[in-house]
Amino acid sequence: MSDADPTRYTSRTARGAAELKLGEPAIALLRARLAEIAGRTVTAIIVEVPGYTNALAGPMGAKIEGAVKLALGGFLRLAGSGEPGTPLAPTLEGAYALGRGEARSGRSMDALLAAYRVGARVSWRELSRTAVEAGLPAETLAKFAELVFAYIDELSAASVSGHTDELATTGRVRQRYLQALSRSLLLGEAPEHLIDKAQQADWEPPRTLTAVILPSAQLRGILGALDPRTLHPEDDLAELGDLAAAPGEEDATELGVLLLPDAEGSARTALLRSLRGRQATVGPAQPWTTVRTSYLRALQAHRLRLTADADAAVDTDSHLATLVVMSDPTALEDLRRQVLAPLADLRPTTAERLTETLREWLLHLGRRDDVAAALHIHPQTVRYRMTQLRQLFGPRLDDPQTVLDLTIALAVPTTSETAGPA
């Protein structure tokens, strides 16, 4: 333990308790309402402190509730004794252990201190309401308030000590384990190996993980706002092979990867909103042991530059058809050359106009007015161009297989086709 070992010092709270005369009726009433006060305090912490949001139903909720009950129970024993020698060490040791546990869980000291602040406010509100109901005089109530906040100060100091000690002694080791787990997840190792590494890193697996790829320079500004279980592989990403830059792309070392737990539904919507302006690409939510699938899809989408909005995060779930079509670019190019062979001998500008008309005709199921609106041309122009296309393709435009091949081949416009209007 550090120099702030909670068993080493005499508590100023215990000394202050000797001057407090609450009386047995007030103590009895406070004890009777302990569970109710603890419940309201826990609820406030979970609602108001981001690091603990939505934790009530999980194991974290039980841990918070246990810590609050231990703290309030210790306080009532102290306040009811009226003796300066009342032992406070067990409660302080519990706060110290809480600090260490929070460090192991990946939550920052800021989150825990915020929880203490909320807990102090809510518990005092409830305690003071009960004390007033018990008929305590104003002078006693003032001393009671001083004792409550001195007690919270001592608990938070013990938790800070535990958090600091955990980071100093085991935090760096755990970080190495987390890095090893992250790399194993990206490499797609067998589930049994991943489970072992998660246990070794004291990392509680979520139901799903979502891979996010973004420039490394953007990582620092977003990490603090994410779930503390988020994994962040830090070194030698290029060694994974998949991150080796293709011609014309940024170097792999300029990209970072985040693996976010349970980013589905409304959580995914919030994530995409928080990533706006960060040039991020978000893969699909996958069972945590198969997050490599999410990572590879995000990487593919990142390379394809799927959105014209430079600020918007790319949601791969919104581009599945494009990703399927572009999964083998060389095969797609071969298919385009094959099915568009009837246009090969035309002037490039004519071929481009007919190609984009054919694409819109396929997409709009031959509805001439809709095709004209999409291309910003007159319906008669559409009719003229389709007459040309039918002359070039002949009966093949009525063949289901040809229509399927053309639809796939033209699903993603080429760079030249999207460079400007017709």
N, C-alpha and C positions, 0 to 999 in steps of 0.2 A: 504493500500500500504506500501511497505518497505521504508527504508530510501532513496532508490534510486528512489523514486516517481518522474516521469519525469516532473511534474509540479512545483517542488520545487527549481530547480537550474537554474541559468542563463547560457545559452548555450555559450560555447566558440566558437561554429560554428557561432552563431548569431553575436558575437563580431567580428569574422574574416570577416564576410560578409561586415561589414562597411568599411573595407579597400580594398574591391574588386571593381574594376571599369570595369564591363563587357561591359556596353553600351547597348542601346536598340536594335540595330540590332542583336547583338549576342544573347541576351535574346529571341528575337522574333524567331530566327532560332532554338534555343534550344527548345523552347516551341512547335514549329511546328514539331519537331522530337521526342517529348516526347513519343508518343505511340510506335513508331518504336524502340526506345531505350529500352523501358520497355519490349517489346515483345522479343527482343534478350536477354535481361537479364534473363527473365523468362525461356526461352528455355535453356539457359546455366545452370541455376540452376537445372532444371529437368533432364538434361542429365548428369551433373557432380556430383551431390550430391546423394549418394545411397538412403537416406531416402525419396527422392522425385522422384525417378525414375518412369517413365511411369505415371506421375500424371497429365499430361497436359490436358487430356480429362475429368478428373473427377472434383469433387468439390474442391479438393486440388489445382488443377491448377488454378481455378478461384480465390481461396484465395491468392495464391502466386502472381498472376498477380495484384490483387487489392492492396496488400501490396507494391509491387514494384512501381506501379503508384502513390500511396499515398506518398511514400518516395521521388521519383523523383520530383513529383509536389511540395512537401514541400521544397525541395532543391532549385528549380528554383524560388519559391516565395522569399526565403531567399536571393539567389544570386542576384536577380533582384532588391531587395529593397535598398541595400546599407545602411540599418539602423541597428544599434546594438540592437535596441529594437524590431525588428521583432519577433512576437510570434512564437516559435517553439514547444510549448507545445502540440498542437493537433497532430503533426506528432510523437512526442515522445510517446504520449499516445497510438497512433496506434501501435507503435513498442512494447510498454509494453503489450498491449492486444494480439499482435501476439505471444509474448513469452508465455503468459498464455495459449493461444489456442494450441500451439504446445505441451505444457506439458500435456494438457487434451487429445491430440491426441496420446500420448504415444511416441512421438519422443524426442530424447535426445537433450540436448543443443549443443552437438557436431554437430549434423545435421544442426541446425539453424545457428550456427557460420560458418560452412562450406558454407552455402547458402549466408551468408553475405560476406564472402571472395570472392566467385565467383561473386556475384552481384557487389561488389566494383570494381573488375577487369574489368568486361565486361562493366559496366556503365561508368567507367572512360575512357575506350578505345573509346566508342561511343561519350561520351561528349567531350573528347579532340579533336577527329576528327572533330566534329562540330565546336568547338571553333577555331581550326586552320583555318577551312574553312571561319569562320567569320572574320579572320584577327587579332586575339588577339595577342599582342606582347608577347615575351618569358617571361618577368617578370610577366605579368598578368596571363599567362598560369600556371606558377609555383605556384602563390597564389591560382589559381583556383583548382589545384591538391591538395594543402594542405587543402583547404576548403572541397573538396569532401571526402577525407579520414577522416578528423575530424568529418564530418557529419555522415559517416558510423559508426565510432567508437561510437558516441553518441547513434545512433539507436541500435546498437548491445548491448550496455550497458543497455539500457532501456529494450530490449527483454530478456536479461539475468535476469534482476530484475523481470520481469513478470513471467518468467519460474520458477525462484526460489520461488517466492511468491505462485504460483499455487501449486507447490509440497508441500510447507509448510502448506498451508491452506486446499487444497482440494485433493491433490494428494494421500494422504494416505487413505482418504475416498473412492476415486475412485478406488484405488487398492483393497479395500475390496469388492467393488461392482463387480470388474472384477473377483475376486476370486469366489464370489458367482455365477456369470454367468458361469464360467468355470466348476464348480462342477455341476450346473444344466444341462449343455450341456452333460457332461459325464454320468449323471444319466438318460438322455433321457426325461427330463420334456416336458410338452406340449408346442407346438410352441408359443401359446399366452403368456405363462409365460416367455419363453425365450426372446421374443420381448420386454416385459416389463422390464426385467432385463438388456437387452442390452441398452435400452433407459436410464435407471437409471444410468448405468455405463458410459454413453456418449461414447458408443462403436459403431462404424458404421459397421453393419454386412456386410461381404463379400458375394459373390455368393456361395462359397463353403468353407468348412473347411476340413483339412486333419490332422488326428491324427498321431503323431510320438511318439513312445515309445523308451526310451534309458536310460542308467544308469544315475542316478541323478548327479553323479560326472562329467558327460559330458555336463551338461546343460549350465553352466556358459560360457564355451568357444564358444558356438554357438549362444546364444540369441542375442548378439549385431549385428549379421550379418543377422538377420531375419526381415521380415516385422514387423513394430512397432505394428500392430494390433494383432500379435501373442499372444495367451492366454497361460498362464503357471500356471496351478493349482499347488499350493505349499504345502498345508498341508493335512495330514490325508487321503492320497489316499487309504490306506488300508481299510478305512471305506466304500469305494464304493463297497466292496465285490468282484468285478471282479478282483481286484489286489491282492487278497490273494494268497500267493505263494503256488503252488502245491509242493508235495514232491520232493526234489532234486533241486528246483528252488531257486533263490536268494529271499531274503525277499522283500515284496512289497515296503518297505521304501527305498530300493536301486534303485527303478525305478522312472523315471520322465516321464511326458506326456507334449507334446506341441500340440497346436491346431493352424495350420498354414492356413492363408487365401489364397484362390485362387492359390493353388500349383498344377496347371494342366499344361499339355503340356510341353513346354520348361522349364517352371518354376519348374515342377516336376523333370525333368532331372537335372537341376541345383541344386535342393535340394538334390537329391540322391548323387550327386557328392560332395556337401559340407559336407554330413554326413559320408563320407567314413572314416573308422577308429574309428567311435564312437559307434559301436555295436547297431546301430539304426534299428528300424523296422517301415516302413512307410505304413500306412493304405491308403485306397482309398479316393479320393476327394468325399465329399458328400455335399448335400445342408446343409447349416450351422446349421439348426435346427435339423438335423439328424446325426450329427457328432458322436454320440454314436456308430453308425454302423461301422464307420471307426476305432474308438477306440477299439471296441471288436475284429475286424478282425486283427488289428495290434497286439493286446494282444495274440490272438490265434497263429498268425505267430511267435511271439517272443518266445512262449513256445515250438513251434515245431522245432526251430533252422533250418530254411529252406535252409541255404546256408553253404557250406563248407569253403567259403572265410570269415575269421573272420573280415577282414577289411571292406568288402562291406556292405552297408546298404541293408536291405531286403526290396524289393519292393513287397508288397502283390499282386499288379496287375500282377506280373509275376508268381504267384504261385496259381492261383485261383483253378485249378483242384485239387491240393494237399490239399488245404484248405477245399474244398467241401468233398473230400474223408475222411479227418481227422476230420470232424466236430463232429463225434460221434465215438471216438476210440474204445469203447467197441463193438459197432455194427460192426465195421470193423474187429475186431479180431474174432467175431463170424462168419462173412462171410468167412474169410480166413479159419477158421477151417472147415467150412461146405464144401466149394468148393474144398479144398485141401485134403479132407478126403482120397482119393485114395492113397496119399503119406504117410499116417500116419504110416504104418507099416515098412517103409523103414529105413535104417540107416540114421542118421541125415545128414551126408555129402552127401549121395546120394540124399536125399530129397532136400537139398539146391541146388545142381547142376541142378536137374530137374526143380525146381521151377524157378530159374533164366533163364533157357532155355525157359520155357513156357512163362515167362514174355516177353522176347525178341521176341519170335515167335508171340505173340499177337501184340506187338508194331510194328513189321515190317511186319505184314500181311502175315506171313508164308514165306517170302523171305529168303531162307536158307543162301545164301551168306551174306546177310545183318546181319542175326542173328549171323553167324560165326564171322563176323568182329566186331560186338558189344561185343562179349564174348571172342574175341582173341583165337578162337579155329578153328579147321579144319571143313569145311562144312560136311565132312563125320561124324564127331563127333556129329554135330547137327542132322544129319539124324538118327544116332543111338539112340540119346536121345529122339527124337520125336517118334521113333518106340516104345521105352519103355513107353512113356507117352500115346500113343494111346492104348497100351495094358492095361495100368492101368485105363484110363478113358473110353475107349470104344467109342461108338458113341456120347457120350456127348460132345466131342470136336468139333462136327459139329452142335451142338444145339445152336442157336443164344442166348438164355437166359443164357446158361452155359458160352458161350464166354463172354457175358456182365458181368456176375458175376465174372468170373476170371479176366477180365480186371480191374474192380473196386478193387477187392481184392488185386491184385498184383501191383496196380498203385504206391504205396509207399512202397519201400523195408523196411524190418525190419532191426534193428541194426545188427543182426547177418549176414544178407545177404549182408550188405555193409561193413563188417569188412575187407574183403580182396578179392583177385581174386579167380577165380574158380580153 
